[in-house]
């Protein structure tokens, strides 16, 4: 426990919900891993949750993190700005933190008001947001403009993606910080309930977990899997916060082997990861994927696209396919079915790599030092 004078008062926003609920993604996984660990280090943390229409608060405290719930509305992008604006001025006028941790560079504008109010502001940036296909042209334009604010307004920017860090440093001629995500997961009981519930067999399925948005590449995965001759299933977990025509088209497949389970949370997600035959990550755009790191840490084989962010995580411990190439993905799936020995050896080496390089406790300790020293 830190001495009283060394305690930090931290306020955080830019994620959706602690604990996880429908619509959550990587930023939320990051939040539930980092902030309770900062509390354990002796600091106070206040997190700001979003409540969409029809949602009720899940809690007002989570593993020592104080939770403040603000209602917002369902409109891609604008809901985030509205919630972040409310969070910003609540932090300023209620003084809920001296240190403010913001996720997502699209929220950078609020760093101006926070710094004018005397706060120390840190932004976590996971990737090049304006490259994500989920955003319309005006969203991409806003995110490009926000990158200039991200570069100059906060006390420091923390990247989990070395390539995005290098891009920002080259563009803005400034030095930024890098802290990867962790891969370790909490201990969990490996029972059979989730498999009975959905009628699936352990090691009898390929798995994808994430949002159903173009960035994630499901429009390559589903047609690739449809062309593979196997009795194994393809299990899809997640969805998009605001279901779109894209998602509806994906789920209109006639292949009975492809199952969409909707949102699955907590230990049940980990049970699915542990007992999948292989995890598939077909993304076009990623930061440092917390799902890939979790799967590595659990010891399940991985197939993923050959984008440099994925390669940074897995190195040579996964089967890779060409980004956006459905035929290459089909070949990778077929290879995984034929070469089970290589597949399982890759998983063993991936677990060793995850244990050695990616630790959530170290992530928390590194954030503590940055919050103190910048």
Beta strands, then each sheet from edge to edge (+ up, - down):
strand 1: 9-13
strand 2: 44-51
strand 3: 61-62
strand 4: 65-71
strand 5: 99-103
strand 6: 120-125
strand 7: 156-159
strand 8: 177-178
strand 9: 205-210
strand 10: 233-238
strand 11: 258-262
strand 12: 278-281
strand 13: 302-305
strand 14: 319-321
sheet 1: 3+ 4- 2- 1- 5- 6- 7- 8-
sheet 2: 11+ 10+ 9+ 12+ 13+ 14+
end
